[in-house]
Amino acid sequence: MNAPTEHARAVCPHDCPDTCAMRVTVEAGRAIKVVADPEHPPTQGALCTKVSRYAERVHHPQRLTRPMKRVGRKGEGRFEPIGWDEAFQLAARRLSEIAHRAPEAILPYSYAGTMGLIQGDSIAQRFFHKLGASQLDRTICAAAGTAGLKYTYGASLGMLTEFFDESELILIWGSNPIASNLHFWTRAQQAKRRGARLIAIDPYRSLTAEKCHQHIALKPGTDSALALGMINVLIRENLLDHAYIEAHTSGFEALKARALSYPPSRAAEICGIDERVIVDLARLYGGTRKAAIRMNYGLQRVRGGGNAVRAIACLPSLTGAWRERAGGVLLSSGGWAPVDSYALQRPDLMPGWPTRTSRVINMNGIGDALLHKGDAAFGPKVEAIVVYNSNPVAVAPDSERVAAGFAREDLFTIVLEHFQTDTADYADLLLPATTQLEHLDVHKSYGHTHVMVNLPAIAPVGEALPNTEIFRGIARHMGLDEPALFESDETVAQAAFRWQDRTLEGVDWETLKKTGWAKLNLPDAPFAEGGFQTPSGKCEFYSERLAQRGLDPLPDYLPPYESADGAPELAARYPLAMISPPARNFLNSTFVNIESLRSTEGEPHLDMHPADAQSRDIVDGDQVRIFNDRGSMQARVRVTDKAREGLVVGLSIWWKKLAPDGRNANQVTSQALTDLGGSATFYDCLVEVERV
């Protein structure tokens, strides 16, 4: 007799603004199909190509299903299976010995391998807080933009995605939503069919830019200059909503003085575009009532990324676009969700909290941190690292130093993973974690305004355990007895949100479990009457908080670290700017090992402008070496004017072990940090290219 077919609700866990609702078809305990939930309004019945194949990932033949310990040299990737009891004992013994001597010599390393609030950083954070371990500054992706919004709006807040289809003008700024924000793109297309004008602002003519009415190909890292040039025109030509500025903003006169130092001629020279483009763009924006901007995180991965977000975020408050529900700007909506981070992570478990906290290490500098021998300023040498929800050997900048750090034989490394990634090859202890279909989790979104619950659809594959249960097991074997470390996932989930918040009125944990999701109670036009979450309650063009930190209180243009403006001698040796946005079929380093998706990408490619190729005797299809002082990688060149002259584009991010030369784009990226937020500067990178 055939086993009955079951259907379960789930949530896509990956680092994407769409946070899709999914339905899982289960037969005989196996997930055989994952589709979009047609009832969830933001998902609209559609999944991206990657997640449509999620069942293939869950039941992949190379899935890790048993704990393993290293038997070869670091990086060789040779392991033997062991039982969970032995794994927990080994982890507990080593971590206990280090914690007894120097707890800050233990470092967690995680990011957004899952965006779930439970399997992300609940029990894990509690565990490291209790130990007094070093803290990780989790800034690799979005921190500059988050800081830019914080100092302008008060939090990561923006317009509601569902109203973009009513917009009359949409600026898609530093974003390729066809690859990274599918459901926004669907709404933008609906707006386009209704007569809206779509303009892409991006150094690279992406798939999205090709389908817009206009593409403005500015130099990487010059977005703030473009925004300030637009503000200059808006002010000079009086394309302003003076009533909105007076009632709902602060610092206009100071911003005006700053913007008047960026006439279109100067901004155009910085951006490498025609002055007329800036003037026309500003006039169109200022003259369109329902004008919307969709920013993404690509534009903030440079030295001045935080300032760029601040400058762009000023625009809708100058023109009064916030009065319309189809006007405003969206980078992230994550700040709307009333997440109770304190209850989830329990920072009060840290020894001496709140007067003393642990050392903080920025994740973008993990290469330098692991190679540091320790001193009075740095603190103790890192002796143990626990990696979960991340693959730093592939994704962290300045990859040669990252790999060298992980290769230390005296570094005790635990990796929680689904597959044997580049980082897993360096583990002393490799522990199999469950995927989204096998555990409980709750989610907010940074692209829409629903909170969501993920219920397990199948039992754990093999001996895999949820992240939470792995940390409970280590804690138990270490003899820790703090009750907060052993709360169930269900109990943690109930504490994830501030249920009494007005945005969740009428919703509690039990109703969320039954319905699968809940839309936050928000006004259609959230800032039509002001109400920003800054100290002043206004959109702060001038930030007193930045001034108090000794930082520029106004948005400005900061030349990239690696550019002709910022480092002319370096630019003479390495004259090409390189950016490495995500390939359409990968999501950071996730899905690279899925053969059906990797075969679509084929091999690492580098897009290069014909003029740059010709001057280097490079022709389409050549194998080329991309290099700078930090390292090198190889790729197959595609000669195309999609890349503006002086720019090369390497769609990323490949597992190094699956790339032909065992390297990826992060061989050449740097550990330098952004102006605000301490984020990564992946797109602030100069290289040279030669034919192999």
N, C-alpha and C positions, 0 to 999 in steps of 0.2 A: 504494500500500500504506500503510495507516495506521501511524503511529508507535506503538511499544509504550507501554502505560501503565506508569509507574513509581511506586513508593511510597517515600517517604523519611521518616525520623524527624526531628522538630524539637522545639524547646522554645519556649514562649511567652516572649518577652523582656521583657514589660512589667512595670511597677512594681505588682505584685500579689502577695500572699502565696501564691497557688495554684501558680505556676510550673508550668503544665500541660505534659504531654507531648503532642505532636501528631503526626499522620501526614498527609503531604502527597501528594496525587495529582498526578502530573506527566504531561502529554501534549504531545508536540512541544516540549519545553523550556519549557512554560508551566505554572505551578501553577494547577490548575483547582478544587481542593478542599482544604480544611484541616479536619480533624476531630480529636477527642480520641483519644488512644491508649488503647484499652480495657484494655491490659495494665498500665498504670502505676497502682499502687494509689492514690496521692493524687488523680489526675485522674479516676478512676472513669468513664471514657468520656464525659465531658461537658465542653464548653467554654462560656464565656460568649457572649452574643450578639455582643459586639464582635469577639472573636478568631475566632469562627466565620466571620466575613467577611474574614479576613486576606488571602485571595487577591485579594479586591476591592481591598484597600489596596496590595498588591504591584504589581498591574497597573493601577493607577488611571491614567486618561488625563492627569492633572495631575502625575504622578510626574516628579521631576527626573531627567533622564537624561544631561545634558551639563554640564560646567563652564561657569559664566557669570560675567561681570564687570559691574559696575554702569555704566549709562549715564545714569541720571536722578539726581535729588536723593535724599538719604538718606530712606528711608521710602516713596518712590514705588513701589518694586518693579519698576523698569525695568532689564532686563539684556539683554546680547547673548551668544550662545554663543561659547566659545573652546575650544581644545584643552587637554589635560591638561598638555602641556609648557609652554604659556604660563601656565597657572594656577599650576603649581609655581614657575615662574620669578618671577612676580609676588609670590607669597607669600614665597618665599625672599628676594627683594630687599628687600622692606619689613621683614620680620622681622629679617633680618640687620642692616640699618641701625639698627634700634631696639635690638637685642640688643647691638650693639657699644657703644652709648652708655649704655644703661640697661636691662639685661635685665628688671628688675622692672617696667618699663613695659609688659611683655607679660603678659596675663592669660588663662588658660583659663577657660571657663565650661561646665560640663557637669553633668548629673545622671543620671537613671534612664530616659532615652529607650530605652535598652536596659539590662537588668540583667546582661548578659553580662560575664564577667570579662575577656575578651579585647578585645571591641569597646568596652567601657566605658572602662577606664583602665589599659591595659597599655603599649603603645607610646606612646600619647598622654602618659601621665604621665612615661614615660622621656624623651620629647622635651622637655617643659617643664622637667623636672629638669635635663637637660643644659644647656639655655639659661640656667638660673638665673632663670627667670620667676617672677613672683608665684605663690603657691599659692592655690587656692580652698578655702575652708572649706565643704564640701558638706553643708549643714545644713538645707536648705529643708523637708525632710519629717519626718524621724524622729529628729533628734539629741537632742531633749529626752527622749524616751522611752528612747533608747539610753543616755543618761547616767543616767537614773533606774534602769534595770536594772543598769548597770555598778556603781553605788554601793550597790546592794542585793544583787545576785546575783553580780556580778563580770563579767558579759558579757550579751549579748542571748540569753538562754536561757529556756526555758519548757517546759511540758508538751507531749506529743506529740499532734498533731491527731487521729490515728486512734483515740484513746481518749475523745474527747468524747462519742461515741455511747453510752458506758457511764455517763456522768455522771447524777447524780440532780437536780442543780441547776446551771444555767448562767447566769451573769451576763454579758450581752453589753453591754460597757461602752464607750461612745464609738465604736460600730461599727455599720455597716449592711451586714452580710455578704451580703445578697441582691444588693447592687450591687458589693461590693468583696472578697468572700471566699466565693465560691459553694460551694466544696467543704467548708469548715467548716460552712456553713449546712445542707448536706445531712446532715452528721453530727449537728448540733443537732436537726434534724427527726427523725432516727432516735431520738435520745434522748427527744425529746418523745413520740413514739409509744410508747415504753417506759415512760412515766410521769414523765419528768423535767419540772421546772418551769423555764421560760425567762423571764428578766426582762431587759428592755432598760433601760439607763440612758443617757439621751440627751436633750438639750434639745428635740429635734425628734422627732415621731412618724413615723419613717421607715417604709419598706416592711417592714423587719425588726421594728421595734417594734410594728407593727400585728398581727404574727403571733405575738407573745409573749404569755404569760399576763398579764404586768404591764408597764406602761411607767412609769418614774420620770423625769419631765420636770424635771430640775434646771436652774438657771441656767447659762449657759456659763461655764466657768472655775472652777466650784465643786466639782469632783470630789474634790479632796483633802479638803475639809471633810466631804463625805459619807463618805469612807473613814475619816477620823479619828473621826467620829461613830459609825460601825460599830465601830471598835476600842474606843471608850469603852464601848459596850454589851457587847462580848465580854469585856472585862476586868471590868466591874462585875458581870456575871452569871456570871462564871467559865466561859465557853464556850471554854475554852482547852485546848490539848494541852501541859501543863506539861513533860512528858518531852521532847517535840520542841523546845520553846523552850529548855530547859536544855541539850540536847545539840547543837543545830544552829543556834542564833541567838546574836547578841550585841547588847547594848544594850536589853534588854527593859525594865528599870526606867526608863531615860530615855524610851523610847517611851511607857510607861505614864503618866509624868508629863505628857508632851505631850498624850496622848489624853484625859486627865482634864480638860483645859482645853477640850475640845470635847464637852460634854454634848449629847445629841440635840436639845435645845431650841435651843442656839446653832447647831449644824450645820444644823438645819432652817431657821432664819432666814437663814443665809448662802445656802443652796441654793434657797430659795423653795419648799420643799415642806413637807408635814406631818410633825411630829415622830414620829407613829406609824409613818410609812413607814420611817423609819430604824431604829426599834426592831424592827419586824417583820422587816425585811430582815436585820439583824444576827442576830436569833434564828434565822431560817431558815438563814442561812449557817453560823452556829456549830453548828447542830444537824444539819447534813447532812454525812455523811462524804465522799461523792463530790461535792464542790462544786468547780466549775470556773469560771474567769473568762476570758473572751475580751476582752481590751482591743484597741483599735485606736488609730491615731495622731490621730484627731480630738480626743481629750480632752487632748492635749499641745500643741495649737496656740494656747496662751494663755500669759500671763506665768508662771504657776505650773505649767506642764506637766510639768517634770521632777519636782517635788515630788508632783504628783498620781500619777504612775506609781510613785514610791517608796512612797507611802502605800498604794496598791492592792496593790502587790507584797508588802507585809508580811502581808496577810490570810491566805494559805494557810500561812504559817509559824507564825502564831498558833494556828490551829485544827488543825494537823497534816494539812491536806488533801493535802500533798505525799506522805504515806505511800501514797496511792492513785494508781494510774496514771490514773484518771479524775478526779483532783483536782489542783488547782494553778492556775496562771495562764499565759496565753500572750499576749504582745505580739509578740515576734519569736523565732524559732528560729534566726536567721541565725548566731548565735555558736557553734552546734554544729559548723558546717562548718570543717574545717581548711584554710582558704584561706591561701596563702602570699603575703600582700600585699607583702612585701619583694621576693620574686622577681618578682612581676608588675610592680611599679611602680618598682623600683630607685631608692630615694631617695638611695643612695650616689653617684648621678651628679651630684647638686647640687654646685656649686662650694663647697669648704670644708666639706662634710658630714663628720662630724655636728656639728661645733662651730658652724657657721654655717648657717642655713637661710634660705630666702627669706621675703619679706613674705607675710603671709596676709590675704586679703580675704574677709570673710563674704559668701556669695552672696546672702543676704537684703538686704544693703545695696548691691546692685549699682547702684541708682539714684544714691545718694550717691557711691559710688566713682567712677563714670564722670564725674560732674560736678565732682569734686574737682580743683583746680588743682595740687595737689601742694605739699608743704612738708616740713620736717625730720621732723615727727611722722608724717605719712602716707606719705612717700616720694615717688618720682616720679609724675607724672600718668600715668594709664593711656593709652597711645598706641595699643595694639593689643589686640584681644580675639578669641579663637578660640572659637566656640560649636559644641558638638557634643552630641548626645543631650539637648538641652534647647531651650526656646522662651521665654527670659526676658521678652521684651516682653509675652507673654501671662501667664506664670505667676509672675513675681516680684512681690513686694508693692510698693505705692506706685507704680503703673504710670506715672503721668504723669512722674515723675522718671526711671524706667527708659527710657521712650521718648525723653525729652529727652537722656539720656546717649548712647543709641545714635544719635541724630540729629546728633551732633557730626561736622562735615565733616573734622575733623583726626583722627578715630579710625579706624584701619584695622581693618576687621571682616571676618573670615572665618567663614562659617557652613557646616557640614557638615549636610546635610538630605536628607530624602526628598521634601519638598514645600516650596512657597514659603509658609512660615509668616509670622506677624507679625514675628518676628525676622529672617527671611530678607529681608524687604523693606528692611532697613537694611544689608545686607551690601555690601561692596566686591567680595568674591569669594564666589560661591555654588557649593559643590561637592557633587555628587550622591553620596550614600552608599548602600550596599547595605542591604537589609532582612534580617531574620533568616533568610529562606529562601535567601539568596544568599551566606552566609559561615559560617565555622566559629566556634563559641563554646562556652564551658562555663559552667554556672550552679550556684549554690547557691540555697536558698530561704529566705525568712523566715517561711514558713507551714507547711512540712513539713521532713522531715529526709532528703531525697534530694539527691545531687549528680547533675548531668545534663549530657549533651553534645548540642550542636546541630550537625548536619552539613548542609552546603549541599545544598539540594534542586534548585536551578536555577542556571544561570549568572547573573551580574549583569545586571540589566536595563539596556539601553543602555550607557552608558559609566560607570555607577556603580562605585565602588570601596569596599571595606571601610574603615572608619575607620583601621584599622591601616596599610593600604597608602597611604592619603592622607598620614598623618604620616611614613611612610617616604619618600614622594616629596618632601615638603617638606624633610625632613632631608637627603636626598641632594642636592637642588639648593642647599641652604645650605652644602654642603661638609663636613657633619659626618661623622665617620668612626667614631663609637663603635659597636662591634659589636652592643651590646644594642638599638640602634635598628632593626636590620635583621634581627633574628631572625624566622623565619616564624611564622605563627599556630599551626602545629602545635607548634613548639618552645615557644612561650609557653604553650600549653595544657598541655603536659607539666609545666610549672613552677607551674601554678595552685594545686595542692593539695599539702599535706604528706602524701605517699602513705604514709609510714611511721607516721602517726598511728594510734592504736588504733581510731579511729572508721572508718578506711578499710582495716582489716585484710582482706587477700585481694583488694584492688582496686588496679589500676594503670591507667595511661592507655589501654593497649591493650584491656584488658577493658572499661573504661568505654565506649570507642568501639563495641565490639561489642554491649554490652547496652543502651546508651542512658542508663542511670541506675544508681545504686547507693544503697541505703539505708544510712545511717550506723549503725554499731554502737553503740547506746545502750540503756541499761536502760529498761524500760517506764515505770517511775516514777523519773525521773532524780535526784530529791532525797529519795527515801524515807529514805535514811541520810545526809542532808546532802550534803557534797561540792560546795558552791557554789564558784565560781571567784574569790571575794574573797580578799584577803590572809589573812583569818582562817580561810577555808574554810567560813564560816558565812553565813547570811542576816544581813546587817548592818542592823539597825534603826537603829543609830547608826553613822555612817560617819566613821571617823577621818580618812580621806582628804579628805572635805569639810571637816572641822574644820581640817585643816592648810592648806587653801586659804582659810581665813577665812570659810567658808560654813556655814550652819546644818547641823549633822550629822544632824538629825532631819527627817523629812518634816513639812511645815506647809502651811497654806493661805495663799496669796498672792493678794490681790484682783487681778483683771484690771487692766491699765493703764487700760483704758477701761471703766469701770463706775461705778455710783453709789458703791460703796465706795472705788474707787481714784481716781476723778477726778470728784467731784460737780459741779463747775462745767461740765466738758465734758458730763456726762450731762444737765445741765439744757438744753443746746443740742441735743444729739443723744441722745435718750432711748431709742433702740431698739438693742439688740445685734443684730449681723448675723453669721451664719456662712455659709460658702459650700462645703458638702461637694460631692463629685463627683456629677454627673448619672449616672444608671445607664448611659447609652449612650456616655459619654465616659470616658477614663482620663487625668486631668489634662487636657492639651490635645490628647492623641492621639485620633484617630478623629473629631475635630470636622469635618474636611473630607470625611468619607465620607457622601455624600448620604443613603444609606439609613438611617444612624444619626442624622444631624442632623435629618432630617425627622421621625423619631420623637420627638425632643425638641421640635421645632417652633420655639420661640424662647425667649430667656431669660425665666425666670419668677421671681417673688418670692412666696414664701408668707408670709402675714401673718394674725395672729389677728383674729377679727371685732371685738373691742373696740378694737384699735389702728386697724383700718381705719375703723370708724365715727367715731372721734374726729377723723379726718382727712378725712372726707367722701369716702372711697375705697370703691368697690364692686368686686365680683369682675369681672375682665376689664379694668379700667382700666389704661392705660399710666401707669407711675409713674416718678418720678425718685428714686433713692437717692443721698444725698450726705452729705459731711462736708467738713472743711477740706482734705482731700487731693484730692478730685475727686468725680465723679458718674458714674452710669450709668443706663440706663433698662431697664425690664423690664415684662412683663405680670403684673399682680398676681393671685394666687389667694388669695381670702379663705378661710381654713381654720383649724380649731383643731389641725391638725397642728403648727403653730408655737405654742409657749406664749406667753402674753401678754408683751409687751415684747421679743419676739424676731422677727426676720425672717430668712428662709432663701432664699438665692439659689443654686440648684444650678448647679454650674460644671464646667469652666471653658471658656468660649467663646473661640475665636479672635476677636480684636477686629474683624478685617476681615469676619468672617461674622456679627457681631451687628448688629442694625438701626441702632444709633447709633454703631457703631465702638468700643465700650468693653466692658469686662467687670468682674467683681467686684473685681479688683485695683486698680481706680481708687480704691477707698476703704480698702484694707488698708494696714497700716503696716509700716515697716522695723524696728520694735522687736523685741527678741530675748527668748527664753525665759530662765527662771531658770538652767537647766542646759543645756549643749550648744549654746547660741547658735542655737537653731532659730527658725523663723518663727512669728509670732503671728497667723496669718490669722483666727482666730476670736475675737480680742481686739479688737473693732472696734465702735465706736458710730457710728450714722448717724441721719439723719432721712429720712422718705419723704413725698413730696407727689405729688398727681395732676398729670400733664402736661396 
